[in-house]
């Protein structure tokens, strides 16, 4: 998927959870991405964050530490 679409999707998830308490927002963002994003999408997100995370909301970047890692094939 395009980087722009991936960023938009991740930020939409974070926007939904921003109204929650901070810890709940981090956990909710991470859980949603872990549960509903396929490994290729999560890898793309991790790669983007590793390259600086430009365009991502801080909540997405913070939640990334709790997102299920991508298993090597």
C-alpha positions as CSV (number, residue, x, y, z in Angstrom):
1,X,0.0,0.0,0.0
2,X,1.2,3.5,-0.5
3,X,3.0,5.1,2.5
4,X,0.4,7.9,2.5
5,X,-2.5,5.5,2.9
6,X,-0.7,3.5,5.6
7,X,0.0,6.8,7.5
8,X,-3.6,7.9,7.1
9,X,-5.0,4.6,8.3
10,X,-2.7,4.5,11.4
11,X,-3.5,8.1,12.2
12,X,-7.3,7.4,11.9
13,X,-6.9,4.7,14.5
14,X,-5.0,7.0,16.8
15,X,-7.6,9.7,16.4
16,X,-10.3,7.3,17.5
17,X,-8.4,6.4,20.7
18,X,-7.2,10.0,21.5
19,X,-10.4,10.6,23.5
20,X,-9.4,7.9,26.0
21,X,-7.0,8.1,28.9
22,X,-3.5,8.1,27.6
23,X,-2.5,4.6,28.6
24,X,-5.8,3.3,27.2
25,X,-5.2,5.2,24.0
26,X,-1.8,3.7,23.5
27,X,-3.0,0.2,24.3
28,X,-6.1,0.5,22.1
29,X,-4.1,1.8,19.1
30,X,-1.6,-1.0,19.5
31,X,-4.3,-3.7,19.9
32,X,-6.2,-2.5,16.9
33,X,-3.2,-2.5,14.6
34,X,-2.0,-5.9,16.0
35,X,-5.4,-7.5,15.6
36,X,-6.5,-6.1,12.2
37,X,-3.4,-5.3,10.2
38,X,-1.7,-8.1,8.4
39,X,2.0,-8.7,8.9
40,X,3.0,-6.8,5.7
41,X,1.1,-3.7,6.9
42,X,2.7,-3.9,10.3
43,X,6.2,-4.3,8.7
44,X,5.6,-1.3,6.6
45,X,4.6,0.7,9.6
46,X,7.6,-0.5,11.6
47,X,9.9,0.4,8.6
48,X,8.3,3.8,8.4
49,X,8.8,4.5,12.1
50,X,12.4,3.2,11.8
51,X,13.0,5.8,9.1
52,X,11.7,8.6,11.3
53,X,7.9,8.2,11.3
54,X,7.2,11.3,9.3
55,X,3.5,12.1,9.2
56,X,2.5,9.7,12.0
57,X,0.8,11.0,15.1
58,X,2.9,10.7,18.3
59,X,0.3,8.2,19.6
60,X,1.0,5.8,16.8
61,X,4.7,6.0,17.4
62,X,4.3,5.4,21.1
63,X,1.9,2.5,20.5
64,X,4.4,0.9,18.1
65,X,6.3,-0.6,21.1
66,X,3.2,-2.6,22.0
67,X,2.2,-3.7,18.5
68,X,2.7,-7.4,17.8
69,X,6.0,-7.8,16.0
70,X,6.2,-9.3,12.5
71,X,7.5,-12.9,12.6
72,X,10.3,-13.7,10.2
73,X,9.3,-16.3,7.6
